[in-house]
Structures are given as structure tokens and as C-alpha cells.
Amino acid sequence: MSFALPARFAPIEQPGSNVGGPLALEHAFVDVVAPWLRVSVFRAGVDGVALSSGLPTQSGPLPEPFLRGFLAGMQSTSLSTTSVAAGEYDAARRAFTSRSQGRGPSPARLLLTESASSGAWQQLEKQGGDVTRTRCLLAQLLAGDDALDAPVLAARSAGALAQCRVSERELEQYIRAQPQAFFAPSELVTLSASFVSASDLTMVLLHGPVARAAELEPLFASIWRSAQPGPSASQAPSRLARLTDFSRVQTGRLVGLVVGALCGALAFLFLLSWLLVALHAPTWLALAVPCCALLGPTLAELLTSSQPSPYMTSKLLAYAIGAGVALRPLQRRLDARRRTARSATSAAGPS
């Protein structure tokens, strides 16, 4: 998935999420100038054909019944949605937009989920703040919660004083310096662009406070216009394409692998078959067991792999060639050894 973002957006190393359910967070970005503004990219494996069955055949308004069913399957776990509105559908990209509003994590929780090297924390450090101590205070006060009310905040202050080694006056100054709703649940608006492929769903979400919704609209319009979905699993390069996409170094490694696998196959077949004959196994069994033990695991690995590598395929071919080359000469040697052993046994018998 690719889309345009202003240069002021930076990746979040430890991003927080406003969406749960089957969606997996792939990327997240925060506006270093306005940390309340975030962009998240989620992906989920879905049956694209079944999901697309409820979409219009042409571009236009997104049907409300489709959006309600879609959101029911992508149920949020940390954002309590109060209103949802359908947007538009782009048939060429199999993409649609929506807008939702609800209550989410507090600004304090969102700040704590950011890496200590993020823009917001670097700004605090430039202003003379202690990043380590401030993160300690937020962690102790929130204690895993997304938001706090005044009584709980007061009750947890004593523990924060002891754990973070700050005075009561310093803690009071810090709390008073924060915005009024710093520990309260955020009233958020989320603008979403969803892209459906044959095997997966990609969602680009733009989050921000309801009070700043007017500032989100132009940015979301830019994301929607520029977004282009990447190749899905069904559009991945073919096995033949992966085999031909090789550099000189990779080709050298492949040749080394083939030569090594061929030599190893010959040594394995010879030693195991010789051992089985020594244990009085029939010649056909002494040949079949080494061949199956050699080819079976590699063949099973190749068949069960969703994206078999050229190295895996080449190793199997080397084993098969080694078995084919060694089979007839080895059979003749084993038969000759067996006849020699029988002759020796007969000569040593009673006259």
C-alpha cells in the first residue's frame, strides 16, 4: 500500500491502535507538529470475492447496509463508536471510504504508546522536561487504563510519587500543566479508506479529535486520491519468475547448493544401502529406503510451502538426479556383493 503523506509525519516505532478484531497493524504515523493526528495502516486476510459481493458494480455512494455488515466483522476493541457514515466507492480500485466518531484512548495514553525518541517526546526534552521521569509518571498513573477520572488519578498519585521519585509538588505541577482533558477519553473522528483484493483487506485510517475534524478532511482527501494498493497474495510473482530473478551472487550460491546436495545424496544412498544389505535386507528394499528417506522430506516441504524458494526446488532436483545416477550402478554392486557373500558361505559349508 502506498499513499502520500506530508513530510511532518513520522513513523511510530511502538504504535498504539484504535482498531481490533481481525485487523493487524502494519504501519502507523504521527504528526510531529500535532501529535493528536495519526495515520494507521491495517491489513486482514479476507475472502475478497465474498466481501466484494455487497459492493456496487460502478463507482458512486457506498451502500449503508454494506458498511454496517462490514463494520460488524471488523469490530473495534478500543474505540466505542457512536456514529458511522458511509462515504464513496471507487470500482476501479475496489476501495471505499467511511467516517466514524466515538470515544477512544486519552491523550495521555496515546502519548505513552509513542517511542521515547518520537517527535512529541523530543519536543518535551527540548523544553527542559525529563522524558524518563514523565514516562514513569504516566505509566504509574494510567496503570494500563486508557483513561482516568479525577478520583482514580488522585488515588494513584501516591504510588507514582514513590516509583518515579518525584515530590508531591512536582507531580501537582505536572498535572496542572496538562490540558483539561489530558487523562479523559478522547472524542475522536476516524476517516477510513479500505481496499479489497482477492485475498486481503487493507485499511488506511486517519484519526484525530472531533474538534479538529475540519483539519482532517483535506489530508484524508489527499490520502484517498494518492492511495494505491500493493500486490495481494494472488498477484505475487509466479514460481517461474522467482526462479529467474537471480543475481550473480545468488546464482553462485545456487550452484554450490546443487553440487553439495548431489554429493551428499550419493554418499547417503551408498552408505545406507550398504548398511541395509549388511543387515540382510533385499536389494530392492536396500535401494527404496534410502531413496524415500532422501526425497520424501524435501518433496513434502516443497508441496506444503506457500512460496517455495528456488533453493528448495534445486535441492530436490539435485537429490533426484543423484538418486537416478546412482541407482543402477549401486544395484549392480549390491547384487555382486550379495553373490560374493553367498559364494563365501557355500565354500565355508561342509564338504
C-alpha positions, 0 to 999 in steps of 0.5 A: 500500500502506498499513499502520500503523506506530508513530510511532518509525519513520522513513523511510530516505532511502538504504535498504539491502535484504535482498531481490533478484531481481525485487523493487524497493524502494519504501519502507523504515523504521527504528526510531529507538529500535532501529535493528536493526528495519526495515520494507521495502516491495517491489513486482514486476510479476507475472502475478497470475492465474498466481501466484494459481493455487497459492493456496487458494480460502478463507482458512486455512494457506498451502500449503508447496509454494506458498511454496517455488515462490514463494520460488524466483522471488523469490530473495534476493541478500543474505540466505542463508536457512536456514529458511522457514515458511509462515504464513496466507492471507487470500482476501479480500485475496489476501495471505499471510504467511511467516517466514524466518531466515538470515544477512544484512548486519552491523550495521555495514553496515546502519548505513552504508546509513542517511542521515547525518541518520537517527535512529541517526546523530543519536543518535551526534552527540548523544553527542559522536561525529563522524558524518563521521569514523565514516562514513569509518571504516566505509566504509574498513573494510567496503570494500563487504563486508557483513561482516568477520572479525577478520583482514580488519578488522585488515588494513584498519585501516591504510588507514582510519587514513590516509583518515579521519585518525584515530590508531591509538588512536582507531580501537582505541577505536572498535572496542572500543566496538562490540558483539561482533558489530558487523562479523559477519553478522547472524542475522536473522528476516524476517516477510513479508506479500505481496499479489497483484493482477492485475498486481503483487506487493507485499511488506511485510517486517519484519526484525530479529535472531533474538534479538529475534524475540519483539519482532517478532511483535506489530508484524508482527501489527499490520502484517498486520491494518492492511495494505491494498493500493493500486490495481494497474495494472488498477484505475487510473482509466479514460481517461474519468475522467482526462479529467474530473478537471480543475481550473480551472487545468488546464482553462485550460491545456487550452484554450490547448493546443487553440487553439495546436495548431489554429493551428499545424496550419493554418499547417503544412498551408498552408505545406507544401502550398504548398511541395509544389505549388511543387515540382510535386507533385499536389494530392492528394499536396500535401494527404496529406503534410502531413496524415500528417506532422501526425497520424501522430506524435501518433496513434502516441504516443497508441496506444503510451502506457500512460496517455495524458494528456488533453493528448495526446488534445486535441492530436490532436483539435485537429490533426484538426479543423484538418486537416478545416477546412482541407482543402477550402478549401486544395484549392480554392486549390491547384487555382486556383493550379495553373490560374493557373500553367498559364494563365501558361505557355500565354500565355508559349508561342509564338504 
